[in-house]
Amino acid sequence: MRPREVEGKRVAVVGAARSGLAVAELLGEAGADVFVTDSKEIDEKDRARLEALRVQYEQGGHSERAYEVEMVVVSPGVPSTAPIVRGAIERGLPVYSEIEAASWFCRAPIVAITGSNGKTTTTALAGHLFRSAGRRVQVGGNIGKAFSTFVVETRPDDVVVLEVSSFQLDHIDAFRPSVSVLLNITPDHLDRYDLDFEKYAHSKGRIFENQRSGDTCIYNADDPVVRDQVKRFVGFVEERERPQLLGISIESKVEAGAFVKNDDLILRLNQQEEVLMQAEELSLRGRHNLYNSLAAAVAARVMEVRSDIVRESLMSFEGVPHRLEFIRELDGVRYVNDSKATNVNAVWYALESFTERVVLIAGGRDKGNDYSSLKPLIRDKARAVIAIGESASKVASELGPETQNTIEAEDLNEAVRFARMFAEPGDVVLLSPACASFDMFENYEDRGDTFKNLVNSL
C-alpha cells in the first residue's frame, strides 16, 4: 500500500503500547481515521497523547467498533490467537503488523535482522558499522524506537536497520527488506504458536518472503532449520528473479558470504575472497558472536561499507545492555547481566562463552522450555544454580541434579545474596534466565536493571 492510499481509510490499531501508539500516530497523520483498542487500561499519559492526536480509543476490552474498519494493524504484543485478531480475520479484514504499515512510508533501504538469538546484538552492531562509515542510519524495530516513529524522516540515501521478531513478521504483506538476515531458529515463544515449532520457524522465514532480484538474503548456513526456510521462501523463485543468497558459517567454507577458517574471518563476495580479521580481534566474545559479527560484516559490505571500516568497527563495538553485560567485579567474582537471554538456546550460548566456573541465576515465566541441552554445560561449568520466578521449581528439578548446589530464591534480591555466598574468587555470577520476565518484572530491561542495582549495592 502506498502512503496516499492510507488517507481516508478506517483503521483499527490493536494494542496501545509503544508500537501501537507509534503506528496510530503515523497513520493518523497520513489522513487515516484511526481507532485504538486495547484489552487493558491505557496509561494516563498515553490517553493524553491519543486525545492530543484526536484519535478515538477504547480500553479494558474490544467492542464491535473495532471491526467497523477497512483494515486492522496489530502491535507485536498481541498474539495471532487473540479473539480480536481472529475476529478480524473471520470478517475478512486485512490484518497488518506495525512494521508492515510503517514500511509503506519508508524511502530508505531496510536491513532487517531476525533470529531466535543474537538479533539485538547483530542489529546494534550493524548500526555501529554504518555509523562508523558515516552513513545516516536509523536503528529500531523490536529494540529501541518503533519503526513508525522515525520512518517519515527517512531519505533514500539513509539506512534503516531493524530488529524484527517473529510476532512482527506474522502479519506482513509487502514488507521487503533490501537486506535480510536470519541468524538461527531454535524453540522460543512456542506458547504463541500452539507449541508448534514449525509454525514458529515459518514465521521467522517470512523475512525472505517478498525479496527478489536486487535484494540480499544473509543466512546461517550451519543451521538446518534456517536452510529449510531459505528453500521454502527463496528456492521456488525463478533464478533471474531470485535475491542474492549469502551464507555465514563457522564450520565450513561457503560459496558466497563469510566464514571462519583457522581463526580468520573470511569474506567471499563477488567471487573474491579476503581475510577480514582474526577472530581474537573481535570485541565480542563467544561462539555465538562469531555468527553475529559475520552477519553484520556481510550486511555492511553488501551496502558498500569498506572492509577497513568493518574491521575497525568490529574491534571497537562495546555490546548491548542486558546481553552478557559486565557489571562489576567484587571479591574476585565477576557479575554479568544476561537478562535478555529469554530462551534456553541463549543461555547455552552464554554458558558456552565462559571458561570460568559459573553461578547461574535462571528462571521466570516458562515458555514451554526444554532444558536438556543445558545439562552438559551445567555439569561442566556451574558451581551453583539459583532458581527464581514462576519456573523456579522446574529449573531446580531439571538443572539441579547437574550441579552440587541448587536453591530456589524468593526473589532476585535473595538470589543475588545466595549467589554471593556460593561464588568463589575467579567465578562468574551470571543472570541468564532462559525465561520471560513478566512474572516479576515489566520486561527483561527492568529485570536486568534491577539485577544491576542489586549487584552494585553489594
C-alpha positions in Angstrom: 0.0 0.0 0.0 1.3 3.5 -0.8 1.1 6.3 1.8 -1.5 8.2 -0.2 -3.8 5.2 -0.2 -4.0 5.4 3.6 -5.8 8.7 3.5 -9.5 8.3 4.5 -9.1 4.6 5.4 -10.8 3.4 8.6 -8.1 1.6 10.7 -8.3 -0.2 14.0 -5.0 -0.3 15.8 -4.9 -3.2 18.4 -2.7 -2.6 21.4 -1.8 0.8 22.9 1.8 0.0 23.8 4.9 1.6 22.2 4.4 0.2 18.6 0.7 0.6 18.6 0.8 4.3 19.7 3.5 5.0 17.1 1.6 3.5 14.2 -1.6 5.1 15.3 0.1 8.5 15.1 1.8 7.7 11.8 -1.5 6.6 10.1 -3.5 9.4 11.7 -1.0 12.0 10.3 -1.3 10.3 6.9 -5.1 11.0 7.0 -6.5 7.7 8.2 -9.4 7.6 10.5 -7.7 5.7 13.4 -9.4 3.9 16.3 -7.2 2.4 19.0 -8.5 -0.6 21.0 -6.8 -2.3 24.0 -7.8 -5.1 26.2 -6.2 -3.4 29.2 -6.3 0.0 30.7 -4.3 2.6 28.8 -1.8 4.6 30.7 -2.9 8.1 31.5 -0.1 9.8 29.6 -0.8 7.6 26.6 -4.5 8.5 26.7 -3.5 12.2 26.8 -1.3 11.5 23.7 -4.2 9.9 21.8 -6.5 12.7 22.8 -4.0 15.3 21.6 -3.9 13.5 18.3 -7.7 13.4 18.2 -7.6 9.6 17.9 -10.6 7.8 19.4 -9.9 4.8 21.6 -11.3 2.2 23.9 -9.7 0.4 26.8 -10.4 -2.6 29.0 -11.8 -4.7 26.2 -12.7 -4.8 22.5 -16.1 -3.7 21.2 -17.7 -4.2 17.8 -16.4 -0.7 16.9 -13.0 -2.3 16.4 -14.4 -4.3 13.4 -16.1 -1.3 11.8 -13.0 -0.6 9.8 -11.3 -1.4 6.5 -8.1 -2.8 8.0 -6.5 -3.8 11.3 -2.9 -3.1 12.5 -1.7 -5.2 15.4 1.0 -4.5 17.9 3.6 -7.3 18.3 2.4 -7.9 21.8 -0.9 -9.1 20.6 -0.9 -12.8 19.6 -2.5 -14.0 16.4 -4.6 -16.3 18.6 -6.2 -13.3 20.4 -10.0 -13.2 19.8 -9.8 -9.7 18.4 -7.3 -10.8 15.7 -9.3 -14.0 14.9 -12.5 -12.0 14.7 -10.9 -9.6 12.2 -9.7 -12.4 10.0 -13.1 -14.2 10.2 -14.7 -11.0 9.0 -12.3 -10.8 6.0 -10.5 -7.7 7.3 -6.8 -7.4 6.3 -4.6 -7.6 9.4 -1.1 -6.0 9.2 1.8 -5.7 11.7 3.2 -2.4 12.7 6.4 -2.9 10.6 4.3 -3.7 7.6 2.3 -0.5 7.9 5.5 1.6 8.6 7.3 0.1 5.6 4.7 1.7 3.3 6.3 5.1 4.2 10.0 4.1 4.1 12.2 5.7 1.4 15.4 4.2 2.7 16.8 0.7 2.1 16.0 -1.7 5.0 18.4 -4.1 6.6 16.1 -6.4 8.6 17.6 -8.9 11.1 15.8 -11.8 12.9 16.6 -15.0 14.7 15.8 -16.7 17.9 19.1 -15.4 19.4 21.6 -12.7 18.6 19.3 -10.3 16.7 19.6 -7.4 19.2 23.4 -7.6 19.2 23.6 -8.0 15.4 21.2 -5.1 14.9 23.2 -2.8 17.2 26.4 -4.0 15.7 25.2 -3.3 12.1 24.1 0.1 13.2 27.6 0.8 14.6 29.2 -0.3 11.4 27.1 2.0 9.3 27.6 4.9 11.6 31.4 4.3 11.6 31.2 4.6 7.8 29.5 8.0 8.0 26.1 6.8 6.9 22.9 8.3 8.2 21.3 5.3 10.0 18.2 4.7 12.0 18.1 1.6 14.3 14.9 0.3 15.8 12.0 -2.1 15.3 11.9 -4.7 18.1 14.6 -2.7 20.0 14.8 1.0 20.8 12.4 3.0 18.7 9.3 1.6 16.9 9.7 1.8 13.1 6.7 4.1 12.9 8.3 6.8 15.0 11.1 7.6 12.5 10.0 6.2 9.1 8.7 9.5 7.7 12.1 11.1 8.3 13.9 8.6 6.1 15.7 9.6 3.0 16.8 7.4 0.0 20.5 7.6 1.0 19.8 6.6 4.6 20.0 3.0 6.0 17.3 1.6 8.3 18.4 -1.3 10.5 15.5 -3.2 12.1 15.5 -5.9 14.6 12.4 -8.0 13.6 10.6 -10.5 15.8 8.5 -13.4 14.6 5.5 -11.6 16.0 6.2 -8.6 13.7 6.6 -11.0 10.7 3.3 -12.8 11.4 1.2 -10.2 9.7 3.4 -8.8 6.9 2.1 -8.4 3.3 4.6 -6.4 1.2 7.4 -5.9 3.7 10.5 -6.2 1.6 14.0 -5.5 3.1 16.9 -4.8 0.8 19.0 -7.0 3.0 17.6 -9.7 5.3 19.5 -11.6 8.0 18.3 -14.9 9.5 20.7 -15.8 12.3 19.2 -19.0 13.7 15.9 -20.7 14.6 15.6 -22.6 17.9 12.5 -23.2 20.0 11.1 -20.0 21.5 7.8 -18.3 22.1 6.1 -21.6 21.3 3.2 -20.6 23.5 2.3 -18.1 20.8 2.5 -20.8 18.1 0.3 -23.6 19.5 3.5 -25.2 20.8 4.3 -26.0 17.1 7.9 -25.3 16.2 7.2 -25.5 12.5 4.8 -22.6 12.8 7.4 -20.5 14.6 10.1 -21.4 12.1 7.8 -20.5 9.2 7.1 -17.1 10.8 10.9 -16.4 11.0 11.4 -17.4 7.4 8.8 -14.9 6.2 11.6 -12.3 6.4 12.6 -13.6 2.9 9.0 -13.7 1.6 9.0 -10.7 -0.7 12.6 -10.4 -1.6 13.5 -10.6 -5.2 16.3 -9.7 -7.7 18.4 -6.8 -6.3 17.9 -7.9 -2.7 20.2 -9.9 -0.5 19.4 -12.8 1.9 22.1 -13.5 4.6 21.5 -16.8 6.4 23.2 -19.1 8.8 24.4 -21.9 6.6 25.2 -24.1 9.7 21.6 -24.1 10.9 19.5 -26.8 9.1 16.2 -25.1 10.1 17.3 -21.8 8.6 18.4 -23.6 5.4 15.0 -25.1 5.2 13.3 -21.7 5.4 15.6 -20.3 2.7 14.5 -23.2 0.4 10.8 -22.6 1.3 10.8 -18.9 0.6 13.5 -18.4 -2.0 14.0 -21.8 -3.6 10.9 -21.6 -5.8 11.7 -18.2 -7.2 13.0 -18.2 -10.8 16.7 -17.8 -10.9 16.6 -14.4 -12.7 14.2 -13.1 -10.1 16.0 -14.6 -7.1 17.7 -12.5 -4.4 21.4 -12.9 -3.8 22.0 -15.6 -1.2 25.0 -15.2 1.1 25.7 -17.8 3.8 27.6 -17.4 7.0 29.4 -20.3 8.7 31.9 -21.0 11.4 32.0 -24.7 10.4 32.9 -24.8 6.7 33.6 -22.7 3.7 30.6 -21.1 1.9 30.4 -20.4 -1.8 29.4 -16.8 -1.2 29.2 -14.9 2.1 31.5 -15.2 5.1 33.1 -18.0 7.1 35.8 -18.8 9.7 38.9 -20.7 8.8 42.0 -21.1 11.0 40.7 -18.4 13.3 40.4 -16.0 10.4 37.1 -14.2 9.4 37.0 -14.6 5.6 34.7 -12.7 3.3 33.8 -14.3 -0.1 31.8 -11.7 -2.1 31.6 -11.2 -5.9 33.7 -14.3 -6.3 36.6 -12.6 -4.5 38.0 -13.8 -1.2 39.6 -11.7 1.5 40.7 -12.2 5.1 38.9 -9.6 7.1 40.5 -10.1 10.5 41.3 -12.7 13.1 38.5 -13.9 15.4 40.6 -13.0 18.5 40.4 -9.3 17.4 36.6 -9.2 17.8 35.4 -7.1 20.7 32.6 -9.6 21.4 33.5 -13.0 22.9 31.9 -16.3 22.4 31.0 -18.7 19.5 27.6 -17.0 19.0 29.2 -13.6 18.5 31.2 -15.1 15.6 27.9 -15.6 13.8 26.6 -12.1 14.8 29.9 -10.5 13.6 29.9 -12.3 10.3 26.3 -11.4 9.6 26.8 -7.7 10.4 30.0 -7.6 8.4 28.4 -9.1 5.3 25.4 -6.8 5.6 27.7 -3.8 5.8 29.8 -4.9 2.8 26.7 -5.5 0.7 25.7 -1.9 1.5 29.2 -0.8 0.3 30.9 -0.2 3.7 34.7 -0.6 3.2 36.4 -3.6 4.7 38.8 -1.5 6.8 35.8 0.3 8.4 34.1 -3.0 9.0 37.2 -4.4 10.7 37.8 -1.3 12.9 34.1 -1.3 13.9 34.1 -5.0 14.9 37.1 -4.3 17.1 35.5 -1.3 18.8 31.9 -2.3 19.4 31.0 -2.4 23.1 28.0 -4.7 23.1 24.4 -4.1 24.1 22.8 -3.7 27.6 21.4 -6.9 29.2 23.4 -9.2 26.8 26.4 -10.6 28.6 26.9 -7.2 30.1 29.7 -6.9 32.7 28.5 -5.1 35.8 31.4 -5.2 38.3 34.0 -7.4 40.0 33.7 -7.9 43.7 36.0 -10.1 45.9 37.4 -11.6 42.7 33.9 -12.5 41.4 32.6 -11.1 38.1 28.9 -10.3 37.8 27.3 -10.5 34.4 23.8 -9.4 33.3 22.4 -11.5 30.5 18.7 -10.7 31.3 17.9 -10.7 27.5 18.5 -14.4 27.4 14.8 -15.3 27.5 15.2 -18.8 25.9 17.2 -21.9 26.5 19.4 -21.5 23.5 20.5 -18.0 24.6 21.6 -19.4 27.9 23.5 -22.2 26.1 25.4 -19.5 24.2 26.1 -17.6 27.4 27.4 -20.5 29.3 29.5 -21.7 26.3 31.3 -18.3 26.2 32.8 -18.6 29.7 35.8 -20.7 30.7 35.3 -19.8 34.4 33.1 -21.5 36.9 29.6 -20.0 36.8 26.9 -19.4 39.5 23.8 -19.3 37.3 20.6 -17.4 38.2 17.8 -18.7 36.0 14.0 -18.8 35.9 11.0 -16.6 35.3 7.9 -17.2 33.1 8.5 -20.5 31.3 7.5 -20.7 27.6 7.5 -24.5 27.3 11.3 -24.7 27.8 13.3 -27.9 27.4 16.4 -27.6 29.5 18.1 -30.8 28.4 20.6 -29.0 26.1 21.9 -27.0 29.1 22.7 -30.1 31.3 26.2 -30.9 29.9 27.3 -27.2 30.3 25.8 -27.0 33.8 27.6 -30.2 34.7 30.9 -28.9 33.4 30.7 -25.2 34.4 28.2 -24.5 37.1 29.2 -24.2 40.7 25.6 -23.5 41.6 22.1 -22.9 40.1 19.8 -20.4 41.7 16.2 -20.7 40.5 13.8 -17.8 40.6 10.2 -16.9 39.5 7.3 -19.0 38.4 9.5 -21.7 36.9 11.8 -21.9 39.9 10.8 -25.5 40.8 11.1 -26.6 37.2 14.6 -25.1 36.8 15.7 -26.5 40.1 14.4 -30.0 39.3 15.8 -30.0 35.7 19.2 -28.5 36.3 19.8 -29.1 40.0 20.9 -32.7 39.6 23.7 -31.5 37.3 25.5 -29.3 40.0 26.4 -29.6 43.6 24.5 -26.6 44.7 20.9 -25.7 43.9 18.5 -23.5 45.7 15.2 -21.7 45.0 15.1 -18.0 45.8 12.1 -16.0 46.8 13.1 -13.1 44.6 16.0 -11.6 42.7 17.3 -9.8 45.8 17.6 -13.1 47.6 19.1 -14.8 44.5 21.9 -12.2 44.4 22.6 -12.8 48.1 22.7 -16.6 47.6 25.0 -16.1 44.5 27.5 -14.1 46.6 27.5 -16.9 49.2 28.2 -19.7 46.6 30.7 -17.8 44.3 34.4 -18.2 44.8 37.2 -15.9 43.5 37.6 -16.4 39.8 33.9 -17.3 39.3 31.2 -15.5 37.3 27.8 -14.8 38.7 25.5 -14.9 35.6 21.9 -13.8 35.4 20.8 -15.7 32.3 17.1 -16.6 32.9 16.0 -18.7 29.9 12.5 -17.4 30.6 10.4 -14.3 30.1 10.4 -11.7 32.8 6.7 -10.9 33.1 6.1 -12.9 36.2 8.1 -10.4 38.3 9.1 -7.5 36.1 7.8 -5.2 33.4 10.2 -6.6 30.8 13.8 -8.0 30.5 15.2 -4.5 30.8 13.5 -4.0 34.1 14.8 -7.4 35.3 18.4 -6.5 34.2 18.3 -3.1 35.7 17.1 -4.5 39.0 19.9 -7.1 38.9 22.5 -4.4 38.2 21.2 -2.2 41.1 21.3 -5.2 43.5 24.8 -6.1 42.4 26.1 -2.5 42.7 24.7 -2.3 46.2 26.6 -5.3 47.5 
